[in-house]
Each structure stands twice: as structure tokens, then as C-alpha cells.
Amino acid sequence: MANEKFVSQNQNEEVVKETFTLFGYSVLSVFVVIALLWGYNTSDNMYLFIIIYSLIIILYTVIIISLVVMNKKNYDLISYTILFGTTIFTIFLTFFIGIFFVYKYFSSVSLKKSSDQIINYSYKY
């Protein structure tokens, strides 16, 4: 009986922390998939899907650049410059693509509304 090993408090806290972290990532993944499916199925022209996809990429790159800046001491100058530069470039590129498709989406919605108001008076006997 003296050789029985029980789970310590620290081990228990680590297991609980990892479990809730995995659960949080799973919920976030489901939310991302639902948002992408909604954007894909809602619009006929895929502009909304590209807008949502751009937003997800911007959020991801902001997290990546935050982690790179916080762990700056772990990188040498070349690695840090490459990671920081490509992440900033991705943020700006995705931002401009997202703004472009926001403009395209709202202009296509307004065109669709104006074309719905045309009344066809032709009769078929």
C-alpha cells in the first residue's frame, strides 16, 4: 500500500488546464467552420466568404505577430526579420483584399436590390 502513487495537485491542474484549452480550441474551430459555411452559402457571388476568410487570416496573423514580438529573444535577427516582415505584409495584403471585397459585396447587394424592382409586364397565354 505504501507504493501507491496518487495524482498530485500540480498534475491535476495541468490536466484540467490542457482539457479546457483543447475544448476552447475545438469550440473556436467549430465557430470558424460555421462562419465560413455561412459566408459560403449566404451569398451567390462568394464575396461574403472572402470577407470572412480575410477577417480570420487577419486575426490569425495578429496573434502570430504578437507571439513573435513577445518571444523576440528566442529568434536571431534574420529569423525575426523574416517572421515579422512576412506577417506585416500578410496583414496589409489581407486587409486590402478584405476592403476590396467589402466594397464589391455591398455594390453587388445594391445592384441586386435595384434589379429586383423591375416588373415584367409580359403575359404568356
Order of alpha helices (4+ residues) and beta strands (2+ residues): alpha-alpha-alpha
